[in-house]
Amino acid sequence: MAQTEVTISIGGRSFEVACQEGEEQFLHSAAALLDSEAQVLVDQIGRMPEGRMLLMAGLMLADKTAGLEERLREAQDKVDALQSELTAIEETPPPEPERVEVPVIPANVIDTLAELAARAESVADSVEEKTMADR
C-alpha cells in the first residue's frame, strides 16, 4: 500500500506524519486525543519544549488507557462469571414434575347429591305453592 503524508496539530504545533493510505481518519482521531491532552498542559503550564509536551500528553493518555483497561478487565470478569452461571443453569436438568392428586368424587355420591338436590327443589316448590295458596 502507498503511504500518505498527513499534517496533524498537537498542542498548537503542526507535524507531518506518514500513514498507510486509508488510515488517515484513524491518524486524525489519535492525534485529536493526543492534542486534547497536550492542550490541557499548554493551558496549565504554558509553552514547553515539544518533546516534553508530547511525553507528558502521551503519559496522560497512557494513564487514562490503563484505567479503561482495568475497567474493561473487571467488566469482562463479570461477563465471564455471568456466562458461567448461565451455562450452569442451562446444564442443570429440570426438576422432576410433581404428582398432583385431584380428588375424584365417586359416582354414587354424585347420584345421591343429585337426588338430594331434586328433593330440596321439590320441598321448595311445595312451600312456595302453600305460600301462594294462603294469600
QUIDAPE-V903681 format. One record per run of one state. SS is the DSSP state (a for helix, b for strand, c for the rest). FROM is the first residue (numbers start at 1). TO is the last residue. Records with the same first field share a line. If there is no record, write none. Layout:
SS: FROM-TO ; FROM-TO
//
This chain:
c: 1-2 ; 11-12 ; 21-23 ; 46-49 ; 92-106 ; 134-135
b: 3-10 ; 13-20
a: 24-45 ; 50-91 ; 107-133
//
